[in-house]
Amino acid sequence: MENDQLLIEIIQNGLPLVSHPYAAIGKQIGLTETEVINKLNSLIETGIIKRFGIVVYHRKLGYRANAMVVWDIPDVKVDLIGQKLGKFKFVTLCYLRSRHLPDWPYNLYCMIHGMDKEVVLQKIAKLTEQCELNQFPQQILFSKHCFKQRGAVYYPSSTN
């Protein structure tokens, strides 16, 4: 268990950029490369690690516009519509949140990135049409400035 926590602490900061990252991690915590891979697989299989991926700094790739689109979807339809939205490759996040009435009636959120604002608006129009969302109130919230972007941190370390 102690090795599990150390392993999670190390990988949450990113994999080392070397030819054998799992061997390098293993060296830090006294495991072989195979043991690190097996532990990660076990943590994924047991659901402790839900997702193992990368954080892409989209602005460095030329994606200059992104918007959080929020809708007020009836509760009886929100699961179905959320599943439909989640199938679009250009939707990077899609989730249900509580409304905060009377000021904030929106309950379904999705994030869309694009090279520019017009591309994002075209993608939103496609979603709206294909998922038949025209009748539901919506807001489009374009980001103005990125202050921070990183994966979640579960075990703070002195290196964070």
Backbone as JSON Lines, residues from 0, in Angstrom:
{"i":0,"aa":"M","n":[0.83,-1.2,0.0],"ca":[0.0,0.0,0.0],"c":[0.87,1.26,0.0]}
{"i":1,"aa":"E","n":[1.95,1.21,0.78],"ca":[2.85,2.37,0.81],"c":[3.44,2.63,-0.58]}
{"i":2,"aa":"N","n":[3.83,1.55,-1.27],"ca":[4.34,1.7,-2.64],"c":[3.27,2.24,-3.58]}
{"i":3,"aa":"D","n":[2.0,1.87,-3.36],"ca":[0.91,2.38,-4.19],"c":[0.83,3.9,-4.07]}
{"i":4,"aa":"Q","n":[0.87,4.39,-2.85],"ca":[0.78,5.84,-2.63],"c":[1.98,6.55,-3.25]}
{"i":5,"aa":"L","n":[3.17,6.0,-3.06],"ca":[4.36,6.59,-3.67],"c":[4.26,6.6,-5.19]}
{"i":6,"aa":"L","n":[3.77,5.51,-5.75],"ca":[3.62,5.41,-7.19],"c":[2.64,6.46,-7.71]}
{"i":7,"aa":"I","n":[1.51,6.61,-7.04],"ca":[0.52,7.62,-7.45],"c":[1.11,9.01,-7.31]}
{"i":8,"aa":"E","n":[1.83,9.25,-6.23],"ca":[2.46,10.56,-6.02],"c":[3.41,10.9,-7.16]}
{"i":9,"aa":"I","n":[4.16,9.92,-7.61],"ca":[5.12,10.15,-8.69],"c":[4.41,10.36,-10.03]}
{"i":10,"aa":"I","n":[3.47,9.5,-10.39],"ca":[2.85,9.6,-11.72],"c":[1.94,10.81,-11.85]}
{"i":11,"aa":"Q","n":[1.39,11.32,-10.74],"ca":[0.52,12.49,-10.85],"c":[1.3,13.72,-11.3]}
{"i":12,"aa":"N","n":[2.62,13.68,-11.2],"ca":[3.46,14.78,-11.67],"c":[3.96,14.55,-13.09]}
{"i":13,"aa":"G","n":[3.55,13.45,-13.7],"ca":[3.94,13.15,-15.07],"c":[5.0,12.07,-15.12]}
{"i":14,"aa":"L","n":[5.04,11.39,-16.24],"ca":[6.05,10.35,-16.44],"c":[7.37,10.98,-16.85]}
{"i":15,"aa":"P","n":[8.47,10.41,-16.42],"ca":[9.76,10.94,-16.87],"c":[9.93,10.74,-18.37]}
{"i":16,"aa":"L","n":[10.53,11.7,-19.03],"ca":[10.73,11.64,-20.48],"c":[12.03,10.9,-20.78]}
{"i":17,"aa":"V","n":[11.99,9.6,-20.58],"ca":[13.13,8.72,-20.83],"c":[12.61,7.51,-21.6]}
{"i":18,"aa":"S","n":[13.53,6.71,-22.12],"ca":[13.11,5.56,-22.93],"c":[12.36,4.5,-22.13]}
{"i":19,"aa":"H","n":[12.61,4.39,-20.84],"ca":[11.93,3.42,-19.99],"c":[11.4,4.12,-18.73]}
{"i":20,"aa":"P","n":[10.29,4.87,-18.87],"ca":[9.8,5.65,-17.73],"c":[9.41,4.8,-16.52]}
{"i":21,"aa":"Y","n":[8.87,3.61,-16.76],"ca":[8.43,2.77,-15.64],"c":[9.62,2.2,-14.88]}
{"i":22,"aa":"A","n":[10.71,1.97,-15.57],"ca":[11.94,1.53,-14.9],"c":[12.5,2.67,-14.04]}
{"i":23,"aa":"A","n":[12.45,3.89,-14.58],"ca":[12.94,5.05,-13.82],"c":[12.1,5.27,-12.57]}
{"i":24,"aa":"I","n":[10.8,5.12,-12.69],"ca":[9.91,5.26,-11.53],"c":[10.2,4.15,-10.53]}
{"i":25,"aa":"G","n":[10.34,2.93,-11.03],"ca":[10.63,1.8,-10.16],"c":[11.9,2.01,-9.35]}
{"i":26,"aa":"K","n":[12.89,2.58,-9.99],"ca":[14.17,2.84,-9.31],"c":[13.96,3.78,-8.11]}
{"i":27,"aa":"Q","n":[13.04,4.73,-8.26],"ca":[12.77,5.68,-7.17],"c":[12.1,5.02,-5.97]}
{"i":28,"aa":"I","n":[11.31,3.98,-6.22],"ca":[10.54,3.38,-5.11],"c":[10.89,1.92,-4.84]}
{"i":29,"aa":"G","n":[11.98,1.46,-5.43],"ca":[12.45,0.11,-5.13],"c":[11.69,-1.01,-5.8]}
{"i":30,"aa":"L","n":[11.19,-0.76,-7.01],"ca":[10.48,-1.79,-7.77],"c":[11.11,-1.95,-9.14]}
{"i":31,"aa":"T","n":[10.86,-3.09,-9.76],"ca":[11.32,-3.29,-11.13],"c":[10.33,-2.62,-12.09]}
{"i":32,"aa":"E","n":[10.74,-2.5,-13.34],"ca":[9.86,-1.94,-14.36],"c":[8.57,-2.76,-14.46]}
{"i":33,"aa":"T","n":[8.7,-4.07,-14.47],"ca":[7.53,-4.96,-14.56],"c":[6.62,-4.79,-13.35]}
{"i":34,"aa":"E","n":[7.2,-4.66,-12.17],"ca":[6.38,-4.48,-10.96],"c":[5.61,-3.16,-11.01]}
{"i":35,"aa":"V","n":[6.23,-2.11,-11.53],"ca":[5.54,-0.82,-11.66],"c":[4.37,-0.96,-12.63]}
{"i":36,"aa":"I","n":[4.6,-1.58,-13.76],"ca":[3.53,-1.77,-14.76],"c":[2.4,-2.62,-14.17]}
{"i":37,"aa":"N","n":[2.75,-3.7,-13.47],"ca":[1.73,-4.55,-12.86],"c":[0.95,-3.8,-11.8]}
{"i":38,"aa":"K","n":[1.62,-2.98,-10.99],"ca":[0.93,-2.2,-9.96],"c":[-0.03,-1.2,-10.6]}
{"i":39,"aa":"L","n":[0.42,-0.52,-11.64],"ca":[-0.46,0.43,-12.33],"c":[-1.68,-0.28,-12.91]}
{"i":40,"aa":"N","n":[-1.46,-1.43,-13.54],"ca":[-2.59,-2.21,-14.07],"c":[-3.56,-2.59,-12.96]}
{"i":41,"aa":"S","n":[-3.03,-3.0,-11.82],"ca":[-3.88,-3.37,-10.68],"c":[-4.66,-2.17,-10.16]}
{"i":42,"aa":"L","n":[-4.01,-1.01,-10.07],"ca":[-4.7,0.2,-9.6],"c":[-5.8,0.62,-10.57]}
{"i":43,"aa":"I","n":[-5.58,0.39,-11.85],"ca":[-6.61,0.69,-12.85],"c":[-7.75,-0.33,-12.76]}
{"i":44,"aa":"E","n":[-7.42,-1.6,-12.67],"ca":[-8.43,-2.66,-12.6],"c":[-9.32,-2.54,-11.36]}
{"i":45,"aa":"T","n":[-8.75,-2.12,-10.24],"ca":[-9.53,-1.98,-9.0],"c":[-10.29,-0.65,-8.93]}
{"i":46,"aa":"G","n":[-10.05,0.23,-9.91],"ca":[-10.77,1.5,-9.93],"c":[-10.13,2.59,-9.12]}
{"i":47,"aa":"I","n":[-8.99,2.32,-8.5],"ca":[-8.3,3.37,-7.74],"c":[-7.82,4.45,-8.71]}
{"i":48,"aa":"I","n":[-7.27,4.03,-9.84],"ca":[-6.96,4.95,-10.92],"c":[-8.06,4.78,-11.95]}
{"i":49,"aa":"K","n":[-8.81,5.85,-12.19],"ca":[-9.93,5.79,-13.14],"c":[-9.47,6.03,-14.56]}
{"i":50,"aa":"R","n":[-8.47,6.88,-14.69],"ca":[-8.03,7.26,-16.02],"c":[-6.54,7.54,-15.97]}
{"i":51,"aa":"F","n":[-5.83,7.06,-16.96],"ca":[-4.39,7.26,-17.05],"c":[-4.15,7.93,-18.39]}
{"i":52,"aa":"G","n":[-3.81,9.2,-18.38],"ca":[-3.67,9.92,-19.64],"c":[-2.71,11.08,-19.5]}
{"i":53,"aa":"I","n":[-2.77,11.94,-20.47],"ca":[-1.88,13.09,-20.5],"c":[-2.68,14.38,-20.38]}
{"i":54,"aa":"V","n":[-2.02,15.41,-19.95],"ca":[-2.59,16.75,-19.97],"c":[-1.99,17.43,-21.2]}
{"i":55,"aa":"V","n":[-2.85,17.8,-22.13],"ca":[-2.4,18.46,-23.35],"c":[-2.57,19.96,-23.17]}
{"i":56,"aa":"Y","n":[-1.51,20.69,-23.37],"ca":[-1.58,22.15,-23.31],"c":[-2.02,22.64,-24.68]}
{"i":57,"aa":"H","n":[-3.34,22.72,-24.83],"ca":[-3.93,22.95,-26.15],"c":[-3.5,24.28,-26.77]}
{"i":58,"aa":"R","n":[-3.23,25.29,-25.98],"ca":[-2.82,26.57,-26.55],"c":[-1.48,26.45,-27.28]}
{"i":59,"aa":"K","n":[-0.59,25.61,-26.75],"ca":[0.71,25.4,-27.4],"c":[0.56,24.66,-28.72]}
{"i":60,"aa":"L","n":[-0.57,23.99,-28.92],"ca":[-0.85,23.29,-30.18],"c":[-1.64,24.15,-31.16]}
{"i":61,"aa":"G","n":[-1.91,25.4,-30.78],"ca":[-2.62,26.3,-31.67],"c":[-4.1,26.45,-31.41]}
{"i":62,"aa":"Y","n":[-4.62,25.78,-30.39],"ca":[-6.03,25.92,-30.04],"c":[-6.18,27.16,-29.17]}
{"i":63,"aa":"R","n":[-6.63,28.24,-29.77],"ca":[-6.68,29.53,-29.08],"c":[-8.03,29.85,-28.46]}
{"i":64,"aa":"A","n":[-9.04,29.08,-28.79],"ca":[-10.38,29.37,-28.27],"c":[-10.95,28.13,-27.6]}
{"i":65,"aa":"N","n":[-11.59,28.35,-26.48],"ca":[-12.33,27.27,-25.84],"c":[-13.5,27.86,-25.09]}
{"i":66,"aa":"A","n":[-14.56,27.09,-25.03],"ca":[-15.77,27.57,-24.38],"c":[-16.4,26.46,-23.56]}
{"i":67,"aa":"M","n":[-16.91,26.87,-22.41],"ca":[-17.77,26.0,-21.61],"c":[-19.19,26.37,-22.03]}
{"i":68,"aa":"V","n":[-19.89,25.4,-22.58],"ca":[-21.28,25.62,-22.97],"c":[-22.15,25.01,-21.9]}
{"i":69,"aa":"V","n":[-23.12,25.79,-21.43],"ca":[-24.01,25.32,-20.37],"c":[-25.45,25.36,-20.87]}
{"i":70,"aa":"W","n":[-26.2,24.33,-20.53],"ca":[-27.6,24.23,-20.93],"c":[-28.47,23.98,-19.71]}
{"i":71,"aa":"D","n":[-29.71,24.43,-19.81],"ca":[-30.75,24.09,-18.83],"c":[-31.61,23.0,-19.47]}
{"i":72,"aa":"I","n":[-31.29,21.77,-19.12],"ca":[-31.96,20.61,-19.72],"c":[-32.91,20.01,-18.68]}
{"i":73,"aa":"P","n":[-34.14,19.68,-19.05],"ca":[-35.04,19.02,-18.1],"c":[-34.39,17.76,-17.52]}
{"i":74,"aa":"D","n":[-34.59,17.56,-16.23],"ca":[-33.96,16.43,-15.54],"c":[-34.25,15.09,-16.2]}
{"i":75,"aa":"V","n":[-35.44,14.93,-16.76],"ca":[-35.8,13.64,-17.37],"c":[-35.05,13.39,-18.69]}
{"i":76,"aa":"K","n":[-34.45,14.44,-19.26],"ca":[-33.75,14.29,-20.54],"c":[-32.23,14.43,-20.41]}
{"i":77,"aa":"V","n":[-31.76,14.89,-19.27],"ca":[-30.35,15.29,-19.16],"c":[-29.38,14.11,-19.35]}
{"i":78,"aa":"D","n":[-29.71,12.93,-18.85],"ca":[-28.8,11.78,-19.02],"c":[-28.64,11.41,-20.49]}
{"i":79,"aa":"L","n":[-29.74,11.33,-21.19],"ca":[-29.7,10.97,-22.61],"c":[-28.93,12.02,-23.42]}
{"i":80,"aa":"I","n":[-29.23,13.28,-23.18],"ca":[-28.56,14.35,-23.93],"c":[-27.08,14.4,-23.56]}
{"i":81,"aa":"G","n":[-26.76,14.23,-22.29],"ca":[-25.36,14.2,-21.88],"c":[-24.58,13.1,-22.57]}
{"i":82,"aa":"Q","n":[-25.19,11.93,-22.7],"ca":[-24.55,10.81,-23.39],"c":[-24.34,11.13,-24.87]}
{"i":83,"aa":"K","n":[-25.32,11.79,-25.48],"ca":[-25.18,12.18,-26.89],"c":[-24.03,13.17,-27.07]}
{"i":84,"aa":"L","n":[-23.98,14.18,-26.2],"ca":[-22.92,15.18,-26.3],"c":[-21.55,14.54,-26.11]}
{"i":85,"aa":"G","n":[-21.46,13.61,-25.18],"ca":[-20.2,12.95,-24.88],"c":[-19.64,12.12,-26.03]}
{"i":86,"aa":"K","n":[-20.46,11.8,-27.01],"ca":[-20.01,11.0,-28.16],"c":[-19.31,11.84,-29.23]}
{"i":87,"aa":"F","n":[-19.45,13.16,-29.15],"ca":[-18.78,14.02,-30.12],"c":[-17.3,14.1,-29.76]}
{"i":88,"aa":"K","n":[-16.43,13.83,-30.72],"ca":[-14.99,13.82,-30.46],"c":[-14.48,15.17,-29.99]}
{"i":89,"aa":"F","n":[-15.1,16.25,-30.43],"ca":[-14.6,17.57,-30.06],"c":[-15.11,18.05,-28.7]}
{"i":90,"aa":"V","n":[-15.96,17.29,-28.04],"ca":[-16.39,17.61,-26.67],"c":[-15.37,16.96,-25.74]}
{"i":91,"aa":"T","n":[-14.61,17.79,-25.02],"ca":[-13.54,17.25,-24.17],"c":[-13.99,16.97,-22.75]}
{"i":92,"aa":"L","n":[-15.02,17.62,-22.3],"ca":[-15.62,17.38,-20.98],"c":[-17.12,17.5,-21.12]}
{"i":93,"aa":"C","n":[-17.86,16.67,-20.43],"ca":[-19.31,16.79,-20.42],"c":[-19.8,16.25,-19.09]}
{"i":94,"aa":"Y","n":[-20.49,17.09,-18.32],"ca":[-20.93,16.63,-17.01],"c":[-22.17,17.36,-16.53]}
{"i":95,"aa":"L","n":[-22.82,16.73,-15.58],"ca":[-24.03,17.24,-14.95],"c":[-23.65,17.95,-13.66]}
{"i":96,"aa":"R","n":[-24.25,19.1,-13.42],"ca":[-24.05,19.84,-12.17],"c":[-25.4,20.31,-11.65]}
{"i":97,"aa":"S","n":[-25.4,20.65,-10.39],"ca":[-26.64,21.16,-9.77],"c":[-26.92,22.58,-10.26]}
{"i":98,"aa":"R","n":[-28.18,22.87,-10.41],"ca":[-28.61,24.24,-10.69],"c":[-28.5,25.05,-9.4]}
{"i":99,"aa":"H","n":[-28.37,26.37,-9.53],"ca":[-28.4,27.26,-8.37],"c":[-29.43,28.35,-8.65]}
{"i":100,"aa":"L","n":[-30.68,27.94,-8.49],"ca":[-31.8,28.84,-8.79],"c":[-31.92,29.91,-7.71]}
{"i":101,"aa":"P","n":[-32.39,31.07,-8.08],"ca":[-32.93,31.47,-9.38],"c":[-31.86,32.03,-10.33]}
{"i":102,"aa":"D","n":[-30.63,32.19,-9.84],"ca":[-29.61,32.89,-10.62],"c":[-28.95,32.05,-11.71]}
{"i":103,"aa":"W","n":[-28.82,30.75,-11.48],"ca":[-28.09,29.9,-12.42],"c":[-28.9,28.64,-12.7]}
{"i":104,"aa":"P","n":[-29.65,28.61,-13.8],"ca":[-30.54,27.48,-14.09],"c":[-29.87,26.32,-14.83]}
{"i":105,"aa":"Y","n":[-28.58,26.43,-15.13],"ca":[-27.92,25.47,-16.02],"c":[-27.44,24.24,-15.27]}
{"i":106,"aa":"N","n":[-27.64,23.09,-15.91],"ca":[-27.27,21.82,-15.27],"c":[-26.38,20.92,-16.12]}
{"i":107,"aa":"L","n":[-26.25,21.18,-17.4],"ca":[-25.42,20.35,-18.27],"c":[-24.31,21.21,-18.87]}
{"i":108,"aa":"Y","n":[-23.07,20.75,-18.69],"ca":[-21.9,21.52,-19.09],"c":[-21.07,20.71,-20.07]}
{"i":109,"aa":"C","n":[-20.5,21.38,-21.07],"ca":[-19.51,20.7,-21.92],"c":[-18.46,21.71,-22.39]}
{"i":110,"aa":"M","n":[-17.24,21.22,-22.54],"ca":[-16.11,22.04,-22.96],"c":[-15.76,21.71,-24.4]}
{"i":111,"aa":"I","n":[-15.53,22.77,-25.17],"ca":[-15.19,22.62,-26.59],"c":[-13.99,23.52,-26.89]}
{"i":112,"aa":"H","n":[-13.0,22.96,-27.58],"ca":[-11.8,23.7,-27.96],"c":[-11.76,23.85,-29.48]}
{"i":113,"aa":"G","n":[-11.13,24.93,-29.94],"ca":[-10.96,25.13,-31.37],"c":[-9.82,26.08,-31.65]}
{"i":114,"aa":"M","n":[-9.39,26.11,-32.9],"ca":[-8.29,26.99,-33.3],"c":[-8.65,28.46,-33.12]}
{"i":115,"aa":"D","n":[-9.93,28.78,-33.3],"ca":[-10.39,30.14,-33.08],"c":[-11.86,30.12,-32.65]}
{"i":116,"aa":"K","n":[-12.37,31.29,-32.3],"ca":[-13.73,31.4,-31.78],"c":[-14.77,30.91,-32.79]}
{"i":117,"aa":"E","n":[-14.56,31.22,-34.06],"ca":[-15.52,30.82,-35.09],"c":[-15.63,29.3,-35.2]}
{"i":118,"aa":"V","n":[-14.52,28.61,-35.1],"ca":[-14.53,27.14,-35.15],"c":[-15.33,26.59,-33.97]}
{"i":119,"aa":"V","n":[-15.12,27.16,-32.8],"ca":[-15.86,26.7,-31.61],"c":[-17.35,26.95,-31.79]}
{"i":120,"aa":"L","n":[-17.71,28.11,-32.3],"ca":[-19.13,28.42,-32.52],"c":[-19.76,27.45,-33.54]}
{"i":121,"aa":"Q","n":[-19.0,27.07,-34.57],"ca":[-19.5,26.1,-35.55],"c":[-19.75,24.74,-34.89]}
{"i":122,"aa":"K","n":[-18.85,24.34,-34.01],"ca":[-19.01,23.06,-33.31],"c":[-20.23,23.11,-32.39]}
{"i":123,"aa":"I","n":[-20.43,24.23,-31.73],"ca":[-21.6,24.38,-30.85],"c":[-22.88,24.32,-31.68]}
{"i":124,"aa":"A","n":[-22.88,24.95,-32.84],"ca":[-24.05,24.91,-33.73],"c":[-24.34,23.47,-34.16]}
{"i":125,"aa":"K","n":[-23.29,22.71,-34.45],"ca":[-23.46,21.3,-34.84],"c":[-24.08,20.5,-33.7]}
{"i":126,"aa":"L","n":[-23.56,20.68,-32.48],"ca":[-24.13,20.01,-31.31],"c":[-25.6,20.36,-31.13]}
{"i":127,"aa":"T","n":[-25.86,21.65,-31.19],"ca":[-27.21,22.14,-30.95],"c":[-28.19,21.55,-31.95]}
{"i":128,"aa":"E","n":[-27.79,21.49,-33.2],"ca":[-28.67,20.93,-34.24],"c":[-28.82,19.42,-34.1]}
{"i":129,"aa":"Q","n":[-27.71,18.71,-34.01],"ca":[-27.77,17.24,-34.02],"c":[-28.37,16.66,-32.74]}
{"i":130,"aa":"C","n":[-28.26,17.38,-31.64],"ca":[-28.84,16.89,-30.38],"c":[-30.18,17.55,-30.08]}
{"i":131,"aa":"E","n":[-30.67,18.36,-31.03],"ca":[-31.96,19.04,-30.9],"c":[-32.06,19.84,-29.6]}
{"i":132,"aa":"L","n":[-31.09,20.74,-29.43],"ca":[-31.01,21.53,-28.19],"c":[-31.52,22.96,-28.35]}
{"i":133,"aa":"N","n":[-32.07,23.3,-29.52],"ca":[-32.51,24.67,-29.77],"c":[-33.52,25.19,-28.76]}
{"i":134,"aa":"Q","n":[-34.36,24.31,-28.24],"ca":[-35.43,24.76,-27.35],"c":[-34.97,24.97,-25.91]}
{"i":135,"aa":"F","n":[-33.71,24.63,-25.6],"ca":[-33.23,24.73,-24.22],"c":[-32.34,25.95,-24.05]}
{"i":136,"aa":"P","n":[-32.54,26.69,-22.96],"ca":[-31.67,27.85,-22.7],"c":[-30.2,27.43,-22.61]}
{"i":137,"aa":"Q","n":[-29.32,28.27,-23.14],"ca":[-27.89,27.98,-23.12],"c":[-27.09,29.26,-22.93]}
{"i":138,"aa":"Q","n":[-25.9,29.1,-22.44],"ca":[-24.91,30.18,-22.37],"c":[-23.6,29.62,-22.91]}
{"i":139,"aa":"I","n":[-22.85,30.46,-23.61],"ca":[-21.53,30.08,-24.1],"c":[-20.53,30.95,-23.37]}
{"i":140,"aa":"L","n":[-19.66,30.31,-22.61],"ca":[-18.7,31.02,-21.77],"c":[-17.29,30.8,-22.33]}
{"i":141,"aa":"F","n":[-16.8,31.76,-23.1],"ca":[-15.45,31.65,-23.66],"c":[-14.43,32.01,-22.59]}
{"i":142,"aa":"S","n":[-13.34,31.26,-22.57],"ca":[-12.25,31.56,-21.65],"c":[-11.55,32.83,-22.11]}
{"i":143,"aa":"K","n":[-11.13,33.62,-21.13],"ca":[-10.4,34.85,-21.43],"c":[-8.91,34.69,-21.14]}
{"i":144,"aa":"H","n":[-8.59,33.88,-20.12],"ca":[-7.2,33.72,-19.72],"c":[-7.02,32.37,-19.02]}
{"i":145,"aa":"C","n":[-5.94,31.68,-19.3],"ca":[-5.63,30.41,-18.64],"c":[-4.65,30.69,-17.5]}
{"i":146,"aa":"F","n":[-5.09,30.47,-16.28],"ca":[-4.23,30.67,-15.13],"c":[-3.45,29.41,-14.77]}
{"i":147,"aa":"K","n":[-4.08,28.26,-14.95],"ca":[-3.43,27.0,-14.59],"c":[-4.13,25.85,-15.3]}
{"i":148,"aa":"Q","n":[-3.33,24.86,-15.7],"ca":[-3.88,23.65,-16.3],"c":[-2.98,22.5,-15.92]}
{"i":149,"aa":"R","n":[-3.55,21.51,-15.24],"ca":[-2.79,20.32,-14.85],"c":[-3.77,19.23,-14.43]}
{"i":150,"aa":"G","n":[-3.27,18.04,-14.27],"ca":[-4.09,16.94,-13.78],"c":[-4.32,17.08,-12.29]}
{"i":151,"aa":"A","n":[-5.16,16.23,-11.77],"ca":[-5.49,16.25,-10.35],"c":[-4.3,15.81,-9.5]}
{"i":152,"aa":"V","n":[-4.23,16.34,-8.27],"ca":[-3.19,15.96,-7.31],"c":[-3.87,15.34,-6.11]}
{"i":153,"aa":"Y","n":[-3.53,14.1,-5.83],"ca":[-4.15,13.38,-4.72],"c":[-3.25,13.24,-3.53]}
{"i":154,"aa":"Y","n":[-1.96,13.18,-3.77],"ca":[-0.98,13.07,-2.69],"c":[0.02,14.21,-2.86]}
{"i":155,"aa":"P","n":[-0.2,15.32,-2.16],"ca":[0.75,16.44,-2.29],"c":[2.14,15.99,-1.87]}
{"i":156,"aa":"S","n":[3.12,16.48,-2.58],"ca":[4.5,16.17,-2.22],"c":[5.3,17.46,-2.16]}
{"i":157,"aa":"S","n":[6.49,17.37,-1.68],"ca":[7.33,18.55,-1.57],"c":[7.73,19.1,-2.93]}
{"i":158,"aa":"T","n":[7.54,18.31,-3.99],"ca":[7.9,18.77,-5.34],"c":[6.77,19.52,-6.03]}
{"i":159,"aa":"N","n":[5.55,19.54,-5.45],"ca":[4.41,20.22,-6.09],"c":[4.44,21.7,-5.8]}
